Amino acid sequence: MSSAEATPVDAPSTGNPDGYVLNEQVNYYSVTGDDGSTLRRSLDSQGPVGVDGKRYDGYTRWNVHWDYVTESDASNTCAVVSSNIVLNVEITLPQWQPAIDVPDSLQRRWSLYLKALRGHEDGHLENAEMEAMAIDHLLQTIGPQSDCQILDEKLQTLGQQILQHFRDNDVEYDQRTEHGRTQGAVFP
């Protein structure tokens, strides 16, 4: 599951050759249990809550912040002269510390499930990265306008359309994968 929202990020920033800075943070919540059904109940009661108010086993929140500087030339046309794009991503996953006497088969199932869940959440991260690249492309390719107010209005309108497109992609991704179930993110 994913949400495109602002998030606090304390992980180090990563410069990206695609034109944006990525701040990624992975948070864990504790689950308990010595068998599959108990672990499932713990996931259901402790998992992160999405913007829809439902609990999920994993969750990715992301937000792309962008700003830019425009400048008018001698003919009064206005262009983007510099930009800054920051992608903040927060991924929340379960963490289980099995007891010593928990069967190896349960631990193996958990490992496979957790790997699939992380893979699903990484799909949301990839979607967010595509949005950051789309915003960068917009800022790099938009042509000069007759004045800076018109340029700013175009950038804001097009930027919001891009954001909505990638929010819709996240929703479609969750529907298509059944929130990761078709990717193996099923436990027990």
N, C-alpha and C positions, 0 to 999 in steps of 0.2 A: 504494500500500500504506500501511497505517496501523497504529499501535500506541497504545494508551491507557496511557501510562506517565509517570512523573515525568521532567521534562527540565530541564537547565540552560537558563536564558533570560537573555540579556543585552540584548535589545532593550528600548526604552522601553515602559513600561506604557501601555496605552490605556484610559482610562475608557470605559465602555460604558453607554449608556442602558438596556440590557437588564438591568442589575443585576450585572454582573461586570466584572472587569478582565482584559483580554486582553494577554498577553505573547507576541509572535510573533517567532520567529527563523528566518531562512532561511540555511541552510548550503549550500555548494557543494563538490563534489568534482570533481577534474580528470579529463577524459577526453582521449585523444589519437587521432589518426588522420587520414589524408588521403583516405580513401574510406569508404564506408558500412560495409563488412564489418569494417574495422579499428576504426572507431568503435564498432560493435556489440560487438566483443570487449572493448574498453576498458570500455564500460558494464557488460558481464557480469562483468568482473573487479574493477571499482572501485566499483560501486554499493553503497548502504547495505544492511546486513544487517538483516532484520526479526526479530521475536521468534520466528518460525518457523525461523530459521537460513538462510533463502534470501536471495539478493541481488535487489534491485529497482532499477529505474532512478531512481525517486524514492521518498521515504518521509516519512510524517508521524507524529510522535509527539505525543501530547497527554495532558494530565492536568488534571483539575479539582480544585482544592483548595477546601474550604469549611470555615468555622468559624462559630460563632454563639454568642450569649449568651442565656441563658434567665433568667427571673426569675419568682419566685412572688409572687402577690398576697395580699391579706389573707385570701382564702378558700382559700389554699393551692393554687390552680390555677397551672400553670406555662405560660408562653408564650415564644416567641422574641421578643426585644426588639431585636436587631440581628444582622446577618450580614455576612460577607465571603466573596466568591467570586472565585477567581483561576483563569483558564484559561491554562495554559502550552502553547504549540504550537511545535514544531520541525519545519520542513520541510527536507528535504535533496534537492537537485537537482543534475544534472550541469552542468558548465561546460566548454565547448570553445573553444579559441583556434585557429581555422583558420589554416593557412599561407596566405601571400599567393597562391599559385598554385592553391588549392583551387577547384574549379568553383563558380560561383554557384548552380547547381542543387542542389549538396550543401548549401550554406549555407542555401538556402531551405527544403529538406527539414528541416534541423536546426531552423530557426526555427519551422516549423509543428509539429514534434514537441515541441519544448520548451514551446511555448504550450499544446499539448494536455496534456502531462504536468503542467504547473503547474495547468491547469484541473482535472485529476483530483485532484491533491493538495488543491486548494481545496475539493473536495467533502468530503474528510476534515475539513478545517478547519470547514466548515459544520456537519458532524455534531457536532463537538466543541462548537461554539457553541450548538447546540440542546441539548446536555447541560447546559451551564452555565446556559442559560435555564430548563431543567426543574428544576435544583437550586434556582435562585433562586425559581421559582414554588412549589416545595415549601416552602421556608423562609418565604415570604411568606404562604402560605395554610393551613399546618397549624394547626389549632385548638388552643386550650389543652388541656392534659392534667391529670389529677388530681395528678401530681407531675412533677418535672423528670427523674427517672430514666426514667419511662415515655416522656416526650417525647423524650429523648435516644435511647432504644432505637428508637422509631418512626422518628425522623429518620435514624438510621444504617441501619436496615433498608431504608427507602424509598430513601435515597440510593444504597445499593449496588445496589438493583434498577434504578434509573435508569442508573447507570454500566454495568451489565451489558447493559441494553437498547441503549445507544449503542455499546458495544463490538461487540455483535452486528450493529448497523447497519453498522459499518465493514466487518466481514467480508462481509456480504451485498452491500455496495456494491462491494467488490473482486471478488466472484464475478460479480455482474451486469455489471460493466464489464470483466471480465477484466483487472483491474489497470490499467485505463485504455485498453486496446486498442480497445474499442468507441467510445472518445471521441477516437481519433486518436493516442494516445500510443504510436506504433509507429515504430521506426527500425531499419534504413533503409526 
